[in-house]
């Protein structure tokens, strides 16, 4: 299952980065209402996207660990 990370919003599109670092545009109407920059999405069988909150927390934790190692 491919994961997408919302980088930013431009007009009616969310600009997202795939796991393979490819950039794609996803129409906002396919996104859940409460998504924001940094949200991790997965695509369901209907072509709509769902937020994967556990993945966002995992990314935040990994980033914090990297920052801690960098400044220690």
VMD Tcl script that draws the C-alpha trace (Angstrom):
set ca {
  {0.00 0.00 0.00}
  {1.50 3.32 -1.08}
  {1.66 6.17 1.40}
  {1.45 9.83 0.45}
  {2.61 12.78 2.57}
  {0.94 16.13 2.02}
  {3.65 18.69 1.35}
  {1.41 21.69 0.63}
  {-1.86 22.84 -0.88}
  {-2.08 24.72 -4.17}
  {-5.53 25.80 -5.27}
  {-7.78 22.75 -5.44}
  {-4.91 20.27 -5.12}
  {-2.77 18.75 -2.41}
  {0.84 18.36 -3.53}
  {2.02 15.06 -2.09}
  {5.20 13.06 -1.96}
  {5.02 9.32 -2.48}
  {7.26 6.89 -0.62}
  {9.53 6.71 -3.68}
  {9.88 10.54 -3.49}
  {7.77 11.09 -6.59}
  {5.58 14.22 -6.38}
  {1.89 13.99 -7.32}
  {-1.14 16.30 -7.19}
  {-4.30 14.97 -5.57}
  {-7.62 16.82 -5.96}
  {-8.86 18.12 -2.61}
  {-12.28 16.50 -3.06}
  {-10.60 13.09 -2.71}
  {-9.12 14.00 0.70}
  {-10.63 13.77 4.18}
  {-11.78 17.10 5.63}
  {-9.28 17.28 8.48}
  {-6.06 16.60 6.62}
  {-3.27 19.16 6.68}
  {0.35 19.58 5.64}
  {2.35 16.64 6.94}
  {-0.64 14.29 7.03}
  {0.13 10.78 5.83}
  {-2.49 9.37 3.48}
  {-3.31 5.95 2.11}
  {-5.61 5.35 -0.86}
  {-8.67 3.15 -0.39}
  {-10.19 0.82 -2.97}
  {-12.59 3.57 -4.14}
  {-9.74 5.92 -5.08}
  {-10.35 8.18 -2.08}
  {-7.70 8.89 0.54}
  {-7.72 8.26 4.27}
  {-5.47 9.70 6.97}
  {-3.04 7.26 8.59}
  {-2.52 9.01 11.97}
  {-0.11 6.39 13.32}
  {2.21 7.04 10.37}
  {2.30 10.78 11.04}
  {3.20 10.18 14.69}
  {5.90 7.73 13.62}
  {7.38 10.33 11.22}
  {7.31 13.03 13.93}
  {9.04 10.71 16.40}
  {11.74 9.78 13.86}
  {12.36 13.44 13.02}
  {12.65 14.33 16.70}
  {15.17 11.53 17.24}
  {17.25 12.74 14.29}
  {17.20 16.31 15.59}
  {18.27 15.12 19.05}
  {21.20 13.16 17.60}
  {22.21 16.12 15.46}
  {22.40 18.53 18.40}
  {23.89 16.20 21.01}
}
mol new
graphics top color blue
foreach p $ca { graphics top sphere $p radius 0.5 }
foreach p [lrange $ca 0 end-1] q [lrange $ca 1 end] { graphics top cylinder $p $q radius 0.2 }
display resetview
